Amino acid sequence: MRRAALGVLGTIVCLATFSAAANKNAQIPKDQRITQALNRLTFGARPGDAAAVRAMGLKKWIDLQLHPERIPENPLLEAKLKELDTLRMSSEELVRNYPTPQMVKQMMAGQMPFPTDPERRVLIEKLVAKYENKQAAGGTTPPPPGAPQAQALRDILSPEQIRALRQGTPEQRVAMFQALPLEKQVDAIGAMGAPMRQAMFAAAPPELRRKLILANGPQQVVQRDLTDAKMLRAIYSNRQLDEVLVDFWFNHFNIYLDKGADRYLVTEYEREAIRPHVLGKFRDLLEATAKSPAMLFYLDNWQSVGANVPAGRSQGNRRRGLNENYGRELLELHTLGVDGGYTQKDVTEVARCFTGWTINQPQRGGKFTFAPRQHDNGEKVVLGVTIPAGGGMEDGEKVLDIVAHNPATARFISRKLAQRFVADEPAASLVDAMAQTFVKSDGDIRAVLTAMFNSKEFWSVGAYRSKMKSPLEMVASAVRAVNGDVDYAFALTNQVAQLGEPLYRKQEPTGYSNSSQEWLNSAGLVARMNFALQLADNKVPGVKVEGPQAAKPDDAQGIALGSPEFQKR
Amino acid sequence: MSTRRIFLRNSALAMVGMGSAPMWLTRALYAKDEPGARKKVLVAIFQRGAADGLNVVVPHGEKAYYGLRPTISVPRPSAGGDRQQDAAIDLDGFFGLHPSLAPLKPLWDKQHLAIVDAVGSPDPTRSHFDAQDYMESGTPGLKATDSGWMNRSLPKSAGKVSPVRAVALGATLPRTLRGSEAAISLQSIGNFQVKNAAAAKQFEDMYMNSKDARLQATGRETFEAVSMLQAIQRQSYTPANGAEYPRSKFGDSLRQIAQLIKSEVGMEMAFADVGGWDHHVNELGARASEGQLANMLRDYGGALAAFWQDMGDRMSDVTVVTMSEFGRTAHENGNRGTDHGHANCMFAMGGDVKGGKVYGKWPGLEKEQLYEGRDLALTTDFRDVLGELVANQAGNAKLQGVFPGYAPKFLGLV
């Protein structure tokens, strides 16, 4: 490690710092400080970033990154995100506009409103017709009378047109397709098989691309927008630290996108519970997650009912009672940490406090609500603090107060931040200093980060280039390093998944590890090298890279991106 | 790592690394370097998320079980009528398998499958993360252990060792296999290569010469393993004896482990995991043969049974062992699910295994018999099971190095 750091220095600096380098607590020289800052506060440096930071002054640049609201956003990013309309929808709107087949049936039965956009409505109806036809062909039941009939492609297009869609280049297929009258386009997309849609994808303009995904399954649009947006922001945002922190805090309060209703709840969760608070007060962030339908659903609290509550008539014979899933993870993963001094009894008591914190119709994108009749109104004792009987919804809020202000939480959060930003095994001195700031500032995250960026540990030889990049960091930093132009990010997010970090899809509430060791293994290295070569060779769909484009491509850029040095930050 | 070992490994690999080494040579180099020819193989399976052992191996002879689980129990084997398909498959008059595990019954009958019940980690934690960590490190309660039990149980060989002697299927190397001995992870045998030969050579040089010790070591292991697997990469693999693996990540993992074993590339240890067992809500469907746990067990049991069928006679020196970080509450919770508990069950399967028997002392499920009044109590330490299998494996009897501070008490499983 020490020698690696020396390798990039000139001989003179090398001699000057030799004795200092023997001590990993020694401070890195000035020109490495910009590299260190870019490596840790961003998803990797782009060409020209270091010069820009130098021109502005490192201290000022860090301060600006800590105040993202003062940084004008990259218009290129804003234009790309504009296409992804689901990012701005409420959960309820998502369910309505990008429904599952089951929900469409409810719409058709008049139990739910249809999408507002007429073209989307038609596409979704066709999708259901196709689905029902398939069911009927399976030999179970004939399609109900009056149901829309699915059309075959041959009923819509001429044999020549179909041939053109099967055989041309993606550009030719799209051109032919776009020459069709609009209603035929909608009919045709609905009737196409997935491979035909896939073949058009690469050349399709954004609007058509969305229709193609929609035809695969409306709810896929929601998931694609979410993962694409994460990648696009990591690559293009001027508010890099803000994006690094959204990733950090989402991962801290992790939710698995594929758990039932969370498919529709995570978009709003990241936008409204995580993003506004990543540099704010920890207590606010904690409460926003605690009251988010996404978390209530993911950790089952929405169904947790006081054991002493009589079963209501509306619940039929469904058994009801306490569910301690959220209570445990709140203490272990969100606040105190596993060694934070709580007992099984505390877990159960916390779970009792949160009974009644539920969701109004989660499957329809409903909101947080407190259901007094499901709440256990007895007295509770949490970490030695008595919560008197009859507190109702305030019981849960008191628990959040207790755990947010517990010194174990200050330490646990500080250590986790230091592990992400400074070193795999952060020094106790650093964690202590950050935890003190946490306590003194009433859990002000910006203050804790400022303390960390001002620490000698952050600028130490031991920390410099000591972290292995996570898959997201590797992929985003590679695209940034070569100034790649991303048209759509699906292939990139797919790569991140291949490298072991499927975005929004860590099933366990622990989130992904912040430690280098997690990402250092043979499967990962082979995949990283292959990705580096593909990217440099312009073989990653949706991404264009400038570079040597001779008949025999020069691999130098790919080699650099797949090199051991590039895997570190 | 001794100098001698490095020398032999490298010189052997130099030939293999040229890419032209015929299969017989790789086999000769790695598989038959010791008297006794073929290596024994230990395969460890981790069920992440805490599988509900009480609904996997059902104590249908225990009255309290049905009292604790009014809506998510598996009916007694004697259940008739339309509940027959949901009933437990009787093993010994007291325990039964969940109906989704029917494909494992023939193994039990042939005495190739043993079950250990009320087994697990003595550490009281109910944290998934800590409990997995302890079970993988093999040192319950000790967080400082930096390696996994499986890595430590690789025999310290003075001679040639295969670069694929320890393989985990998946995108990351699990804690179980981390440590000083070479161990690799791979997602698919077919894709485990740098797809540009010239670039691959440059990468290899860069990683071999990296000043970062961790990247250098992992890079070396990776390139050695890639050369080793080149020969089998292009072959398509057809499971033997009509075995059909489920089309799932876990099915894929076991199929590839079978391929690696039959390729005789010197693999001694393999690891695969299967996640998603954390069923706090609706663990079973309206019927015991439906719902989340039933579906997962179909995949799990189907894959294990296919592996056994595929391996055929080769199973004589292969042992598979399964584990999960802890069990779940003996009583169901308010949402037809179960919360985090304590003891669980483990499976051991293989030619050496004395199967057809449930090992371990059953602690009972009456209130006063439960651990902390809520969970199945623990009567067997998971290291007793793993220790015995490791000792049976390629002559590594130095268990104090594998499970420091603990002396495994053998159950007579093998």
HADDOCK unambig.tbl for C-alpha pairs under 7 A between the chains (distance, minus, plus):
assign (segid A and resid 1 and name CA) (segid B and resid 211 and name CA) 6.47 0.50 0.50
assign (segid A and resid 1 and name CA) (segid B and resid 212 and name CA) 5.29 0.50 0.50
assign (segid A and resid 3 and name CA) (segid B and resid 211 and name CA) 6.44 0.50 0.50
assign (segid A and resid 4 and name CA) (segid B and resid 211 and name CA) 5.24 0.50 0.50
assign (segid A and resid 4 and name CA) (segid B and resid 212 and name CA) 6.46 0.50 0.50
assign (segid A and resid 303 and name CA) (segid B and resid 335 and name CA) 6.78 0.50 0.50
assign (segid A and resid 304 and name CA) (segid B and resid 334 and name CA) 6.76 0.50 0.50
assign (segid A and resid 319 and name CA) (segid B and resid 334 and name CA) 5.80 0.50 0.50
assign (segid A and resid 319 and name CA) (segid B and resid 335 and name CA) 6.35 0.50 0.50
assign (segid A and resid 319 and name CA) (segid B and resid 336 and name CA) 6.96 0.50 0.50
assign (segid A and resid 320 and name CA) (segid B and resid 334 and name CA) 4.11 0.50 0.50
assign (segid A and resid 320 and name CA) (segid B and resid 335 and name CA) 5.77 0.50 0.50
assign (segid A and resid 321 and name CA) (segid B and resid 333 and name CA) 6.32 0.50 0.50
assign (segid A and resid 321 and name CA) (segid B and resid 334 and name CA) 3.43 0.50 0.50
assign (segid A and resid 321 and name CA) (segid B and resid 335 and name CA) 6.71 0.50 0.50
assign (segid A and resid 322 and name CA) (segid B and resid 333 and name CA) 6.25 0.50 0.50
assign (segid A and resid 322 and name CA) (segid B and resid 334 and name CA) 5.14 0.50 0.50
assign (segid A and resid 323 and name CA) (segid B and resid 333 and name CA) 6.13 0.50 0.50
assign (segid A and resid 323 and name CA) (segid B and resid 334 and name CA) 6.10 0.50 0.50
assign (segid A and resid 324 and name CA) (segid B and resid 339 and name CA) 6.76 0.50 0.50
assign (segid A and resid 325 and name CA) (segid B and resid 339 and name CA) 6.93 0.50 0.50
assign (segid A and resid 499 and name CA) (segid B and resid 171 and name CA) 6.07 0.50 0.50
assign (segid A and resid 500 and name CA) (segid B and resid 171 and name CA) 4.88 0.50 0.50
assign (segid A and resid 500 and name CA) (segid B and resid 172 and name CA) 6.45 0.50 0.50
assign (segid A and resid 518 and name CA) (segid B and resid 172 and name CA) 6.72 0.50 0.50
assign (segid A and resid 519 and name CA) (segid B and resid 172 and name CA) 6.59 0.50 0.50
assign (segid A and resid 521 and name CA) (segid B and resid 172 and name CA) 6.16 0.50 0.50
assign (segid A and resid 521 and name CA) (segid B and resid 173 and name CA) 5.87 0.50 0.50
assign (segid A and resid 521 and name CA) (segid B and resid 184 and name CA) 6.60 0.50 0.50
assign (segid A and resid 521 and name CA) (segid B and resid 185 and name CA) 6.35 0.50 0.50
assign (segid A and resid 521 and name CA) (segid B and resid 218 and name CA) 6.17 0.50 0.50
assign (segid A and resid 522 and name CA) (segid B and resid 184 and name CA) 5.54 0.50 0.50
assign (segid A and resid 522 and name CA) (segid B and resid 185 and name CA) 5.53 0.50 0.50
assign (segid A and resid 522 and name CA) (segid B and resid 186 and name CA) 6.71 0.50 0.50
assign (segid A and resid 522 and name CA) (segid B and resid 218 and name CA) 6.37 0.50 0.50
assign (segid A and resid 522 and name CA) (segid B and resid 222 and name CA) 4.90 0.50 0.50
assign (segid A and resid 523 and name CA) (segid B and resid 171 and name CA) 5.65 0.50 0.50
assign (segid A and resid 523 and name CA) (segid B and resid 172 and name CA) 6.70 0.50 0.50
assign (segid A and resid 523 and name CA) (segid B and resid 185 and name CA) 5.12 0.50 0.50
assign (segid A and resid 523 and name CA) (segid B and resid 186 and name CA) 4.46 0.50 0.50
assign (segid A and resid 523 and name CA) (segid B and resid 187 and name CA) 6.32 0.50 0.50
assign (segid A and resid 524 and name CA) (segid B and resid 171 and name CA) 6.27 0.50 0.50
assign (segid A and resid 524 and name CA) (segid B and resid 172 and name CA) 6.83 0.50 0.50
assign (segid A and resid 526 and name CA) (segid B and resid 192 and name CA) 6.65 0.50 0.50
assign (segid A and resid 526 and name CA) (segid B and resid 193 and name CA) 6.35 0.50 0.50
assign (segid A and resid 526 and name CA) (segid B and resid 194 and name CA) 6.10 0.50 0.50
assign (segid A and resid 529 and name CA) (segid B and resid 194 and name CA) 6.71 0.50 0.50
assign (segid A and resid 530 and name CA) (segid B and resid 194 and name CA) 5.77 0.50 0.50
assign (segid A and resid 530 and name CA) (segid B and resid 195 and name CA) 6.53 0.50 0.50
assign (segid A and resid 559 and name CA) (segid B and resid 199 and name CA) 6.80 0.50 0.50
assign (segid A and resid 559 and name CA) (segid B and resid 203 and name CA) 6.81 0.50 0.50
assign (segid A and resid 563 and name CA) (segid B and resid 203 and name CA) 6.54 0.50 0.50
assign (segid A and resid 563 and name CA) (segid B and resid 206 and name CA) 6.72 0.50 0.50
assign (segid A and resid 564 and name CA) (segid B and resid 207 and name CA) 6.06 0.50 0.50
assign (segid A and resid 564 and name CA) (segid B and resid 210 and name CA) 6.72 0.50 0.50
assign (segid A and resid 564 and name CA) (segid B and resid 215 and name CA) 6.50 0.50 0.50
